[in-house]
Amino acid sequence: SLKSKNQVVNLLDINKHFKEGETVNPKTLIKKGLIEKTEAGVKILGKGELKVKGLKFEGVKMSETVKKIVIS
């Protein structure tokens, strides 16, 4: 496929690299070494459970499972 695929980040990785109240976006994901580039897009998948509270998600796609977790 010529269309670039999203880079995938799991909730397990978010738990390991982010602290309470931080913002999860392509820029911070690159800074923490979880993705290599922003052009392809980023999708957060629900492998694991989100243990870090108060995170803000910006500029990333999310699986339906993650959307339910983040909204609740």
All heavy atoms as TSV, in Angstrom:
chain	resi	resn	atom	element	x	y	z
A	1	SER	N	N	0.831	-1.186	0.000
A	1	SER	CA	C	0.000	0.000	0.000
A	1	SER	C	C	0.876	1.250	0.000
A	1	SER	O	O	1.880	1.317	0.706
A	1	SER	CB	C	-0.899	-0.038	1.228
A	1	SER	OG	O	-1.537	1.183	1.422
A	2	LEU	N	N	0.463	2.229	-0.773
A	2	LEU	CA	C	1.216	3.479	-0.816
A	2	LEU	C	C	0.897	4.385	0.357
A	2	LEU	O	O	1.667	5.264	0.700
A	2	LEU	CB	C	0.915	4.221	-2.128
A	2	LEU	CG	C	1.356	3.506	-3.392
A	2	LEU	CD1	C	0.904	4.280	-4.624
A	2	LEU	CD2	C	2.863	3.330	-3.408
A	3	LYS	N	N	-0.250	4.172	0.955
A	3	LYS	CA	C	-0.648	4.983	2.103
A	3	LYS	C	C	0.184	4.590	3.317
A	3	LYS	O	O	0.313	3.413	3.639
A	3	LYS	CB	C	-2.134	4.762	2.388
A	3	LYS	CG	C	-2.696	5.663	3.440
A	3	LYS	CD	C	-4.176	5.431	3.607
A	3	LYS	CE	C	-4.720	6.304	4.705
A	3	LYS	NZ	N	-6.139	6.029	4.958
A	4	SER	N	N	0.766	5.567	3.986
A	4	SER	CA	C	1.583	5.250	5.156
A	4	SER	C	C	0.691	4.812	6.316
A	4	SER	O	O	-0.417	5.304	6.485
A	4	SER	CB	C	2.438	6.450	5.561
A	4	SER	OG	O	1.624	7.570	5.786
A	5	LYS	N	N	1.196	3.871	7.078
A	5	LYS	CA	C	0.436	3.331	8.197
A	5	LYS	C	C	0.744	4.105	9.466
A	5	LYS	O	O	1.838	4.639	9.628
A	5	LYS	CB	C	0.780	1.855	8.387
A	5	LYS	CG	C	0.373	1.012	7.205
A	5	LYS	CD	C	0.701	-0.440	7.416
A	5	LYS	CE	C	0.280	-1.226	6.191
A	5	LYS	NZ	N	0.604	-2.619	6.280
A	6	ASN	N	N	-0.236	4.124	10.356
A	6	ASN	CA	C	-0.035	4.770	11.653
A	6	ASN	C	C	1.044	4.044	12.442
A	6	ASN	O	O	1.152	2.826	12.381
A	6	ASN	CB	C	-1.323	4.738	12.476
A	6	ASN	CG	C	-2.393	5.615	11.905
A	6	ASN	OD1	O	-2.139	6.731	11.507
A	6	ASN	ND2	N	-3.608	5.117	11.869
A	7	GLN	N	N	1.809	4.800	13.202
A	7	GLN	CA	C	2.712	4.201	14.172
A	7	GLN	C	C	1.875	3.864	15.393
A	7	GLN	O	O	0.990	4.626	15.770
A	7	GLN	CB	C	3.822	5.189	14.524
A	7	GLN	CG	C	4.673	5.526	13.320
A	7	GLN	CD	C	5.695	6.574	13.651
A	7	GLN	OE1	O	6.804	6.256	14.014
A	7	GLN	NE2	N	5.294	7.827	13.538
A	8	VAL	N	N	2.137	2.743	15.991
A	8	VAL	CA	C	1.301	2.252	17.081
A	8	VAL	C	C	2.020	2.398	18.419
A	8	VAL	O	O	3.199	2.080	18.542
A	8	VAL	CB	C	0.944	0.768	16.840
A	8	VAL	CG1	C	0.220	0.176	18.024
A	8	VAL	CG2	C	0.113	0.630	15.576
A	9	VAL	N	N	1.279	2.888	19.408
A	9	VAL	CA	C	1.775	2.984	20.776
A	9	VAL	C	C	0.703	2.359	21.664
A	9	VAL	O	O	-0.478	2.673	21.531
A	9	VAL	CB	C	2.026	4.445	21.200
A	9	VAL	CG1	C	2.516	4.517	22.630
A	9	VAL	CG2	C	3.019	5.114	20.261
A	10	ASN	N	N	1.104	1.457	22.537
A	10	ASN	CA	C	0.162	0.799	23.443
A	10	ASN	C	C	0.086	1.518	24.785
A	10	ASN	O	O	1.018	2.229	25.171
A	10	ASN	CB	C	0.585	-0.659	23.678
A	10	ASN	CG	C	0.307	-1.528	22.483
A	10	ASN	OD1	O	-0.836	-1.669	22.053
A	10	ASN	ND2	N	1.355	-2.101	21.927
A	11	LEU	N	N	-1.009	1.300	25.484
A	11	LEU	CA	C	-1.175	1.894	26.807
A	11	LEU	C	C	-0.053	1.479	27.753
A	11	LEU	O	O	0.356	2.253	28.610
A	11	LEU	CB	C	-2.533	1.517	27.398
A	11	LEU	CG	C	-3.750	2.151	26.722
A	11	LEU	CD1	C	-5.030	1.649	27.382
A	11	LEU	CD2	C	-3.688	3.660	26.748
A	12	LEU	N	N	0.447	0.266	27.589
A	12	LEU	CA	C	1.571	-0.196	28.419
A	12	LEU	C	C	2.761	0.762	28.296
A	12	LEU	O	O	3.416	1.092	29.288
A	12	LEU	CB	C	2.013	-1.599	27.988
A	12	LEU	CG	C	1.060	-2.753	28.287
A	12	LEU	CD1	C	1.550	-4.026	27.607
A	12	LEU	CD2	C	0.932	-2.966	29.778
A	13	ASP	N	N	3.031	1.207	27.058
A	13	ASP	CA	C	4.144	2.132	26.819
A	13	ASP	C	C	3.851	3.507	27.407
A	13	ASP	O	O	4.748	4.170	27.943
A	13	ASP	CB	C	4.406	2.268	25.315
A	13	ASP	CG	C	4.768	0.933	24.679
A	13	ASP	OD1	O	5.509	0.161	25.309
A	13	ASP	OD2	O	4.298	0.665	23.554
A	14	ILE	N	N	2.609	3.950	27.313
A	14	ILE	CA	C	2.212	5.241	27.885
A	14	ILE	C	C	2.459	5.209	29.399
A	14	ILE	O	O	3.001	6.148	29.976
A	14	ILE	CB	C	0.723	5.551	27.591
A	14	ILE	CG1	C	0.447	5.591	26.096
A	14	ILE	CG2	C	0.278	6.827	28.294
A	14	ILE	CD1	C	1.009	6.744	25.335
A	15	ASN	N	N	2.068	4.123	30.054
A	15	ASN	CA	C	2.261	3.982	31.501
A	15	ASN	C	C	3.737	4.088	31.890
A	15	ASN	O	O	4.069	4.685	32.907
A	15	ASN	CB	C	1.724	2.636	31.996
A	15	ASN	CG	C	0.215	2.563	31.988
A	15	ASN	OD1	O	-0.473	3.565	32.135
A	15	ASN	ND2	N	-0.302	1.375	31.792
A	16	LYS	N	N	4.606	3.486	31.092
A	16	LYS	CA	C	6.034	3.459	31.421
A	16	LYS	C	C	6.720	4.811	31.229
A	16	LYS	O	O	7.677	5.121	31.931
A	16	LYS	CB	C	6.755	2.434	30.534
A	16	LYS	CG	C	6.440	1.004	30.858
A	16	LYS	CD	C	7.181	0.091	29.901
A	16	LYS	CE	C	6.716	-1.339	30.015
A	16	LYS	NZ	N	7.325	-2.204	28.982
A	17	HIS	N	N	6.264	5.609	30.265
A	17	HIS	CA	C	7.010	6.799	29.861
A	17	HIS	C	C	6.378	8.136	30.229
A	17	HIS	O	O	7.013	9.175	30.077
A	17	HIS	CB	C	7.245	6.760	28.352
A	17	HIS	CG	C	8.156	5.654	27.934
A	17	HIS	ND1	N	7.703	4.406	27.595
A	17	HIS	CD2	C	9.499	5.604	27.836
A	17	HIS	CE1	C	8.730	3.635	27.284
A	17	HIS	NE2	N	9.834	4.342	27.428
A	18	PHE	N	N	5.131	8.122	30.685
A	18	PHE	CA	C	4.464	9.390	30.995
A	18	PHE	C	C	4.087	9.462	32.469
A	18	PHE	O	O	3.829	8.447	33.099
A	18	PHE	CB	C	3.208	9.564	30.130
A	18	PHE	CG	C	3.524	9.934	28.709
A	18	PHE	CD1	C	3.814	8.957	27.773
A	18	PHE	CD2	C	3.543	11.253	28.308
A	18	PHE	CE1	C	4.119	9.281	26.461
A	18	PHE	CE2	C	3.841	11.601	27.001
A	18	PHE	CZ	C	4.127	10.612	26.080
A	19	LYS	N	N	4.044	10.693	32.974
A	19	LYS	CA	C	3.658	10.942	34.365
A	19	LYS	C	C	2.309	11.648	34.379
A	19	LYS	O	O	1.880	12.234	33.385
A	19	LYS	CB	C	4.703	11.819	35.047
A	19	LYS	CG	C	6.038	11.131	35.200
A	19	LYS	CD	C	7.034	12.031	35.909
A	19	LYS	CE	C	8.332	11.288	36.095
A	19	LYS	NZ	N	9.490	12.016	35.658
A	20	GLU	N	N	1.682	11.635	35.537
A	20	GLU	CA	C	0.374	12.258	35.714
A	20	GLU	C	C	0.357	13.702	35.210
A	20	GLU	O	O	1.269	14.478	35.490
A	20	GLU	CB	C	0.005	12.221	37.202
A	20	GLU	CG	C	-1.417	12.599	37.477
A	20	GLU	CD	C	-1.803	12.341	38.925
A	20	GLU	OE1	O	-1.402	11.293	39.486
A	20	GLU	OE2	O	-2.505	13.188	39.482
A	21	GLY	N	N	-0.680	14.049	34.440
A	21	GLY	CA	C	-0.868	15.408	33.968
A	21	GLY	C	C	-0.112	15.778	32.697
A	21	GLY	O	O	-0.271	16.880	32.185
A	22	GLU	N	N	0.715	14.876	32.160
A	22	GLU	CA	C	1.467	15.192	30.945
A	22	GLU	C	C	0.564	15.107	29.707
A	22	GLU	O	O	-0.512	14.529	29.746
A	22	GLU	CB	C	2.653	14.243	30.768
A	22	GLU	CG	C	3.791	14.508	31.725
A	22	GLU	CD	C	5.025	13.675	31.413
A	22	GLU	OE1	O	4.916	12.441	31.346
A	22	GLU	OE2	O	6.085	14.278	31.242
A	23	THR	N	N	1.050	15.665	28.615
A	23	THR	CA	C	0.327	15.631	27.346
A	23	THR	C	C	0.942	14.575	26.439
A	23	THR	O	O	2.160	14.528	26.263
A	23	THR	CB	C	0.384	17.008	26.653
A	23	THR	OG1	O	-0.223	17.970	27.524
A	23	THR	CG2	C	-0.349	16.989	25.326
A	24	VAL	N	N	0.086	13.734	25.878
A	24	VAL	CA	C	0.514	12.715	24.927
A	24	VAL	C	C	0.185	13.238	23.536
A	24	VAL	O	O	-0.980	13.388	23.181
A	24	VAL	CB	C	-0.214	11.372	25.175
A	24	VAL	CG1	C	0.210	10.335	24.145
A	24	VAL	CG2	C	0.035	10.874	26.593
A	25	ASN	N	N	1.215	13.560	22.770
A	25	ASN	CA	C	1.042	13.990	21.392
A	25	ASN	C	C	2.256	13.509	20.592
A	25	ASN	O	O	3.212	12.989	21.173
A	25	ASN	CB	C	0.840	15.512	21.309
A	25	ASN	CG	C	2.002	16.306	21.849
A	25	ASN	OD1	O	3.150	15.918	21.729
A	25	ASN	ND2	N	1.710	17.445	22.445
A	26	PRO	N	N	2.230	13.634	19.269
A	26	PRO	CA	C	3.370	13.133	18.485
A	26	PRO	C	C	4.723	13.687	18.931
A	26	PRO	O	O	5.714	12.956	18.982
A	26	PRO	CB	C	3.020	13.571	17.056
A	26	PRO	CG	C	1.525	13.577	17.035
A	26	PRO	CD	C	1.129	14.088	18.398
A	27	LYS	N	N	4.763	14.943	19.301
A	27	LYS	CA	C	6.024	15.573	19.721
A	27	LYS	C	C	6.573	14.919	20.996
A	27	LYS	O	O	7.759	14.603	21.091
A	27	LYS	CB	C	5.774	17.062	19.945
A	27	LYS	CG	C	6.991	17.902	20.053
A	27	LYS	CD	C	6.587	19.366	20.126
A	27	LYS	CE	C	7.783	20.266	20.238
A	27	LYS	NZ	N	7.407	21.680	20.309
A	28	THR	N	N	5.709	14.699	21.992
A	28	THR	CA	C	6.181	14.088	23.246
A	28	THR	C	C	6.499	12.606	23.048
A	28	THR	O	O	7.393	12.076	23.703
A	28	THR	CB	C	5.158	14.260	24.387
A	28	THR	OG1	O	3.908	13.690	24.010
A	28	THR	CG2	C	4.974	15.722	24.748
A	29	LEU	N	N	5.785	11.948	22.140
A	29	LEU	CA	C	6.073	10.532	21.861
A	29	LEU	C	C	7.443	10.372	21.207
A	29	LEU	O	O	8.169	9.433	21.511
A	29	LEU	CB	C	4.972	9.931	20.988
A	29	LEU	CG	C	3.615	9.766	21.674
A	29	LEU	CD1	C	2.528	9.464	20.659
A	29	LEU	CD2	C	3.660	8.682	22.741
A	30	ILE	N	N	7.811	11.292	20.330
A	30	ILE	CA	C	9.152	11.264	19.724
A	30	ILE	C	C	10.202	11.519	20.792
A	30	ILE	O	O	11.206	10.810	20.884
A	30	ILE	CB	C	9.274	12.305	18.587
A	30	ILE	CG1	C	8.534	11.821	17.355
A	30	ILE	CG2	C	10.740	12.579	18.251
A	30	ILE	CD1	C	8.510	12.798	16.209
A	31	LYS	N	N	9.965	12.519	21.616
A	31	LYS	CA	C	10.909	12.891	22.676
A	31	LYS	C	C	11.203	11.713	23.602
A	31	LYS	O	O	12.327	11.526	24.049
A	31	LYS	CB	C	10.309	14.051	23.471
A	31	LYS	CG	C	11.263	14.819	24.316
A	31	LYS	CD	C	10.488	15.910	25.030
A	31	LYS	CE	C	11.257	17.188	25.062
A	31	LYS	NZ	N	10.556	18.255	25.775
A	32	LYS	N	N	10.180	10.910	23.864
A	32	LYS	CA	C	10.344	9.770	24.776
A	32	LYS	C	C	10.751	8.483	24.045
A	32	LYS	O	O	10.837	7.419	24.643
A	32	LYS	CB	C	9.052	9.564	25.563
A	32	LYS	CG	C	8.790	10.756	26.503
A	32	LYS	CD	C	7.488	10.613	27.251
A	32	LYS	CE	C	7.182	11.832	28.076
A	32	LYS	NZ	N	7.891	11.913	29.331
A	33	GLY	N	N	10.989	8.581	22.729
A	33	GLY	CA	C	11.485	7.444	21.957
A	33	GLY	C	C	10.444	6.397	21.611
A	33	GLY	O	O	10.799	5.267	21.273
A	34	LEU	N	N	9.169	6.742	21.663
A	34	LEU	CA	C	8.128	5.758	21.372
A	34	LEU	C	C	7.743	5.704	19.896
A	34	LEU	O	O	7.205	4.700	19.438
A	34	LEU	CB	C	6.882	6.044	22.220
A	34	LEU	CG	C	7.107	5.900	23.728
A	34	LEU	CD1	C	5.867	6.322	24.495
A	34	LEU	CD2	C	7.478	4.480	24.086
A	35	ILE	N	N	8.004	6.767	19.151
A	35	ILE	CA	C	7.800	6.775	17.705
A	35	ILE	C	C	9.006	7.435	17.058
A	35	ILE	O	O	9.797	8.101	17.727
A	35	ILE	CB	C	6.495	7.502	17.286
A	35	ILE	CG1	C	6.532	8.983	17.679
A	35	ILE	CG2	C	5.277	6.795	17.858
A	35	ILE	CD1	C	5.372	9.806	17.114
A	36	GLU	N	N	9.132	7.258	15.735
A	36	GLU	CA	C	10.287	7.808	15.034
A	36	GLU	C	C	9.985	9.094	14.275
A	36	GLU	O	O	10.857	9.923	14.099
A	36	GLU	CB	C	10.834	6.764	14.061
A	36	GLU	CG	C	11.379	5.550	14.785
A	36	GLU	CD	C	11.860	4.486	13.808
A	36	GLU	OE1	O	11.893	4.736	12.592
A	36	GLU	OE2	O	12.196	3.386	14.276
A	37	LYS	N	N	8.736	9.241	13.780
A	37	LYS	CA	C	8.401	10.428	12.996
A	37	LYS	C	C	6.910	10.734	13.138
A	37	LYS	O	O	6.120	9.873	13.509
A	37	LYS	CB	C	8.755	10.216	11.528
A	37	LYS	CG	C	8.102	8.992	10.925
A	37	LYS	CD	C	8.631	8.699	9.553
A	37	LYS	CE	C	8.011	7.381	9.084
A	37	LYS	NZ	N	8.635	6.814	7.950
A	38	THR	N	N	6.550	11.972	12.845
A	38	THR	CA	C	5.164	12.397	13.014
A	38	THR	C	C	4.346	12.305	11.733
A	38	THR	O	O	3.131	12.300	11.779
A	38	THR	CB	C	5.090	13.847	13.528
A	38	THR	OG1	O	5.744	14.693	12.592
A	38	THR	CG2	C	5.722	13.986	14.887
A	39	GLU	N	N	4.990	12.216	10.592
A	39	GLU	CA	C	4.286	12.260	9.311
A	39	GLU	C	C	3.287	11.118	9.121
A	39	GLU	O	O	2.250	11.292	8.500
A	39	GLU	CB	C	5.278	12.235	8.135
A	39	GLU	CG	C	6.169	13.439	8.063
A	39	GLU	CD	C	7.378	13.339	8.982
A	39	GLU	OE1	O	7.786	12.223	9.351
A	39	GLU	OE2	O	7.910	14.398	9.359
A	40	ALA	N	N	3.596	9.949	9.631
A	40	ALA	CA	C	2.756	8.772	9.398
A	40	ALA	C	C	1.502	8.756	10.271
A	40	ALA	O	O	0.592	7.992	10.017
A	40	ALA	CB	C	3.567	7.506	9.644
A	41	GLY	N	N	1.440	9.575	11.287
A	41	GLY	CA	C	0.311	9.529	12.203
A	41	GLY	C	C	0.573	8.544	13.330
A	41	GLY	O	O	1.439	7.676	13.223
A	42	VAL	N	N	-0.177	8.706	14.399
A	42	VAL	CA	C	0.020	7.871	15.587
A	42	VAL	C	C	-1.331	7.351	16.054
A	42	VAL	O	O	-2.303	8.106	16.085
A	42	VAL	CB	C	0.661	8.688	16.738
A	42	VAL	CG1	C	0.849	7.821	17.967
A	42	VAL	CG2	C	1.974	9.291	16.296
A	43	LYS	N	N	-1.369	6.080	16.411
A	43	LYS	CA	C	-2.597	5.511	16.962
A	43	LYS	C	C	-2.270	4.839	18.291
A	43	LYS	O	O	-1.329	4.054	18.393
A	43	LYS	CB	C	-3.217	4.502	16.000
A	43	LYS	CG	C	-4.577	4.012	16.471
A	43	LYS	CD	C	-5.331	3.334	15.369
A	43	LYS	CE	C	-6.755	3.034	15.817
A	43	LYS	NZ	N	-7.545	2.473	14.724
A	44	ILE	N	N	-3.057	5.170	19.302
A	44	ILE	CA	C	-2.906	4.575	20.620
A	44	ILE	C	C	-3.818	3.362	20.687
A	44	ILE	O	O	-5.024	3.469	20.431
A	44	ILE	CB	C	-3.288	5.576	21.739
A	44	ILE	CG1	C	-2.586	6.927	21.570
A	44	ILE	CG2	C	-3.016	4.973	23.113
A	44	ILE	CD1	C	-1.095	6.918	21.680
A	45	LEU	N	N	-3.244	2.209	21.027
A	45	LEU	CA	C	-4.021	0.979	21.139
A	45	LEU	C	C	-4.157	0.564	22.599
A	45	LEU	O	O	-3.340	0.925	23.435
A	45	LEU	CB	C	-3.363	-0.147	20.336
A	45	LEU	CG	C	-3.253	0.073	18.833
A	45	LEU	CD1	C	-2.624	-1.147	18.169
A	45	LEU	CD2	C	-4.593	0.376	18.193
A	46	GLY	N	N	-5.185	-0.223	22.873
A	46	GLY	CA	C	-5.543	-0.560	24.242
A	46	GLY	C	C	-4.886	-1.778	24.841
A	46	GLY	O	O	-5.474	-2.425	25.694
A	47	LYS	N	N	-3.672	-2.117	24.432
A	47	LYS	CA	C	-2.976	-3.242	25.061
A	47	LYS	C	C	-2.500	-2.801	26.439
A	47	LYS	O	O	-1.670	-1.913	26.565
A	47	LYS	CB	C	-1.793	-3.687	24.203
A	47	LYS	CG	C	-1.131	-4.936	24.724
A	47	LYS	CD	C	-0.088	-5.440	23.772
A	47	LYS	CE	C	0.502	-6.724	24.301
A	47	LYS	NZ	N	1.568	-7.225	23.434
A	48	GLY	N	N	-3.046	-3.420	27.454
A	48	GLY	CA	C	-2.753	-3.016	28.823
A	48	GLY	C	C	-3.858	-2.104	29.321
A	48	GLY	O	O	-4.877	-1.917	28.670
A	49	GLU	N	N	-3.658	-1.551	30.501
A	49	GLU	CA	C	-4.639	-0.605	31.026
A	49	GLU	C	C	-3.928	0.687	31.383
A	49	GLU	O	O	-2.753	0.679	31.731
A	49	GLU	CB	C	-5.393	-1.188	32.217
A	49	GLU	CG	C	-4.527	-1.524	33.407
A	49	GLU	CD	C	-5.342	-2.132	34.541
A	49	GLU	OE1	O	-5.596	-3.343	34.482
A	49	GLU	OE2	O	-5.698	-1.390	35.467
A	50	LEU	N	N	-4.643	1.792	31.278
A	50	LEU	CA	C	-4.055	3.090	31.559
A	50	LEU	C	C	-4.032	3.313	33.064
A	50	LEU	O	O	-5.063	3.375	33.707
A	50	LEU	CB	C	-4.862	4.192	30.856
A	50	LEU	CG	C	-4.282	5.586	30.943
A	50	LEU	CD1	C	-2.905	5.644	30.273
A	50	LEU	CD2	C	-5.214	6.582	30.276
A	51	LYS	N	N	-2.830	3.412	33.621
A	51	LYS	CA	C	-2.683	3.585	35.066
A	51	LYS	C	C	-2.336	5.024	35.438
A	51	LYS	O	O	-2.523	5.427	36.573
A	51	LYS	CB	C	-1.604	2.636	35.591
A	51	LYS	CG	C	-1.994	1.180	35.426
A	51	LYS	CD	C	-0.946	0.252	35.955
A	51	LYS	CE	C	-1.391	-1.187	35.764
A	51	LYS	NZ	N	-0.453	-2.148	36.284
A	52	VAL	N	N	-1.827	5.792	34.481
A	52	VAL	CA	C	-1.438	7.175	34.733
A	52	VAL	C	C	-2.677	8.053	34.601
A	52	VAL	O	O	-3.392	7.995	33.608
A	52	VAL	CB	C	-0.349	7.631	33.731
A	52	VAL	CG1	C	0.092	9.044	34.033
A	52	VAL	CG2	C	0.832	6.680	33.773
A	53	LYS	N	N	-2.929	8.862	35.602
A	53	LYS	CA	C	-4.127	9.708	35.632
A	53	LYS	C	C	-3.857	11.077	35.021
A	53	LYS	O	O	-2.736	11.561	35.024
A	53	LYS	CB	C	-4.610	9.898	37.084
A	53	LYS	CG	C	-4.849	8.612	37.844
A	53	LYS	CD	C	-6.114	7.946	37.371
A	53	LYS	CE	C	-6.353	6.706	38.234
A	53	LYS	NZ	N	-7.138	5.715	37.579
A	54	GLY	N	N	-4.908	11.695	34.524
A	54	GLY	CA	C	-4.852	13.087	34.095
A	54	GLY	C	C	-4.057	13.368	32.835
A	54	GLY	O	O	-3.603	14.490	32.641
A	55	LEU	N	N	-3.867	12.374	31.976
A	55	LEU	CA	C	-3.137	12.612	30.738
A	55	LEU	C	C	-4.021	13.345	29.743
A	55	LEU	O	O	-5.228	13.128	29.694
A	55	LEU	CB	C	-2.677	11.290	30.118
A	55	LEU	CG	C	-1.607	10.519	30.874
A	55	LEU	CD1	C	-1.369	9.176	30.198
A	55	LEU	CD2	C	-0.314	11.302	30.937
A	56	LYS	N	N	-3.409	14.192	28.924
A	56	LYS	CA	C	-4.122	14.879	27.847
A	56	LYS	C	C	-3.628	14.281	26.536
A	56	LYS	O	O	-2.421	14.199	26.312
A	56	LYS	CB	C	-3.828	16.375	27.889
A	56	LYS	CG	C	-4.325	17.045	29.134
A	56	LYS	CD	C	-3.892	18.509	29.159
A	56	LYS	CE	C	-4.131	19.060	30.542
A	56	LYS	NZ	N	-3.024	19.803	31.053
A	57	PHE	N	N	-4.547	13.874	25.687
A	57	PHE	CA	C	-4.193	13.301	24.390
A	57	PHE	C	C	-4.503	14.309	23.297
A	57	PHE	O	O	-5.629	14.785	23.193
A	57	PHE	CB	C	-4.969	12.003	24.156
A	57	PHE	CG	C	-4.539	10.881	25.058
A	57	PHE	CD1	C	-5.071	10.756	26.335
A	57	PHE	CD2	C	-3.602	9.952	24.641
A	57	PHE	CE1	C	-4.675	9.725	27.175
A	57	PHE	CE2	C	-3.196	8.922	25.478
A	57	PHE	CZ	C	-3.734	8.804	26.743
A	58	GLU	N	N	-3.504	14.640	22.485
A	58	GLU	CA	C	-3.662	15.617	21.411
A	58	GLU	C	C	-2.996	15.101	20.138
A	58	GLU	O	O	-1.874	14.610	20.182
A	58	GLU	CB	C	-3.001	16.943	21.782
A	58	GLU	CG	C	-3.566	17.608	23.003
A	58	GLU	CD	C	-2.779	18.854	23.407
A	58	GLU	OE1	O	-1.674	19.074	22.885
A	58	GLU	OE2	O	-3.287	19.586	24.261
A	59	GLY	N	N	-3.684	15.223	19.012
A	59	GLY	CA	C	-3.084	14.902	17.726
A	59	GLY	C	C	-2.776	13.442	17.504
A	59	GLY	O	O	-1.910	13.112	16.694
A	60	VAL	N	N	-3.461	12.566	18.227
A	60	VAL	CA	C	-3.275	11.125	18.048
A	60	VAL	C	C	-4.633	10.465	17.837
A	60	VAL	O	O	-5.644	10.929	18.344
A	60	VAL	CB	C	-2.564	10.464	19.252
A	60	VAL	CG1	C	-1.150	10.981	19.407
A	60	VAL	CG2	C	-3.338	10.654	20.541
A	61	LYS	N	N	-4.624	9.386	17.077
A	61	LYS	CA	C	-5.831	8.589	16.907
A	61	LYS	C	C	-5.868	7.574	18.039
A	61	LYS	O	O	-4.833	7.247	18.620
A	61	LYS	CB	C	-5.803	7.870	15.561
A	61	LYS	CG	C	-5.779	8.814	14.386
A	61	LYS	CD	C	-5.599	8.055	13.106
A	61	LYS	CE	C	-5.405	9.028	11.958
A	61	LYS	NZ	N	-5.022	8.344	10.728
A	62	MET	N	N	-7.068	7.071	18.340
A	62	MET	CA	C	-7.205	6.084	19.406
A	62	MET	C	C	-8.149	4.986	18.978
A	62	MET	O	O	-9.129	5.245	18.281
A	62	MET	CB	C	-7.786	6.723	20.667
A	62	MET	CG	C	-6.949	7.769	21.292
A	62	MET	SD	S	-7.784	8.403	22.759
A	62	MET	CE	C	-7.323	10.093	22.677
A	63	SER	N	N	-7.880	3.773	19.429
A	63	SER	CA	C	-8.818	2.678	19.212
A	63	SER	C	C	-10.066	2.955	20.037
A	63	SER	O	O	-10.052	3.772	20.968
A	63	SER	CB	C	-8.184	1.341	19.611
A	63	SER	OG	O	-8.015	1.292	21.013
A	64	GLU	N	N	-11.156	2.298	19.709
A	64	GLU	CA	C	-12.406	2.479	20.453
A	64	GLU	C	C	-12.218	2.151	21.929
A	64	GLU	O	O	-12.762	2.815	22.806
A	64	GLU	CB	C	-13.530	1.620	19.852
A	64	GLU	CG	C	-13.999	2.099	18.494
A	64	GLU	CD	C	-14.522	3.521	18.512
A	64	GLU	OE1	O	-15.306	3.875	19.420
A	64	GLU	OE2	O	-14.165	4.280	17.593
A	65	THR	N	N	-11.432	1.125	22.222
A	65	THR	CA	C	-11.168	0.727	23.603
A	65	THR	C	C	-10.491	1.863	24.365
A	65	THR	O	O	-10.889	2.188	25.494
A	65	THR	CB	C	-10.232	-0.514	23.631
A	65	THR	OG1	O	-10.830	-1.540	22.853
A	65	THR	CG2	C	-10.004	-0.997	25.043
A	66	VAL	N	N	-9.511	2.485	23.765
A	66	VAL	CA	C	-8.786	3.577	24.423
A	66	VAL	C	C	-9.703	4.785	24.605
A	66	VAL	O	O	-9.674	5.425	25.654
A	66	VAL	CB	C	-7.508	3.960	23.629
A	66	VAL	CG1	C	-6.845	5.178	24.228
A	66	VAL	CG2	C	-6.552	2.789	23.588
A	67	LYS	N	N	-10.523	5.088	23.607
A	67	LYS	CA	C	-11.454	6.214	23.734
A	67	LYS	C	C	-12.344	6.048	24.960
A	67	LYS	O	O	-12.552	6.987	25.709
A	67	LYS	CB	C	-12.323	6.336	22.484
A	67	LYS	CG	C	-11.603	6.905	21.300
A	67	LYS	CD	C	-12.528	6.979	20.111
A	67	LYS	CE	C	-11.779	7.388	18.861
A	67	LYS	NZ	N	-12.635	7.358	17.671
A	68	LYS	N	N	-12.841	4.834	25.180
A	68	LYS	CA	C	-13.703	4.559	26.331
A	68	LYS	C	C	-12.939	4.762	27.646
A	68	LYS	O	O	-13.473	5.292	28.607
A	68	LYS	CB	C	-14.262	3.139	26.253
A	68	LYS	CG	C	-15.293	2.967	25.157
A	68	LYS	CD	C	-15.736	1.530	25.070
A	68	LYS	CE	C	-16.630	1.327	23.859
A	68	LYS	NZ	N	-16.947	-0.071	23.642
A	69	ILE	N	N	-11.697	4.341	27.664
A	69	ILE	CA	C	-10.864	4.463	28.878
A	69	ILE	C	C	-10.562	5.935	29.173
A	69	ILE	O	O	-10.665	6.389	30.304
A	69	ILE	CB	C	-9.548	3.674	28.728
A	69	ILE	CG1	C	-9.851	2.174	28.691
A	69	ILE	CG2	C	-8.581	3.995	29.847
A	69	ILE	CD1	C	-8.670	1.311	28.285
A	70	VAL	N	N	-10.191	6.675	28.147
A	70	VAL	CA	C	-9.798	8.075	28.315
A	70	VAL	C	C	-10.991	8.937	28.717
A	70	VAL	O	O	-10.868	9.823	29.551
A	70	VAL	CB	C	-9.139	8.614	27.020
A	70	VAL	CG1	C	-8.930	10.101	27.083
A	70	VAL	CG2	C	-7.816	7.901	26.775
A	71	ILE	N	N	-12.139	8.674	28.132
A	71	ILE	CA	C	-13.334	9.479	28.419
A	71	ILE	C	C	-13.871	9.210	29.815
A	71	ILE	O	O	-14.348	10.110	30.486
A	71	ILE	CB	C	-14.417	9.225	27.349
A	71	ILE	CG1	C	-13.941	9.789	26.017
A	71	ILE	CG2	C	-15.742	9.851	27.752
A	71	ILE	CD1	C	-14.800	9.433	24.839
A	72	SER	N	N	-13.769	7.980	30.288
A	72	SER	CA	C	-14.345	7.642	31.613
A	72	SER	C	C	-13.511	8.156	32.763
A	72	SER	O	O	-12.437	8.587	32.663
A	72	SER	CB	C	-14.516	6.141	31.744
A	72	SER	OG	O	-13.271	5.481	31.668
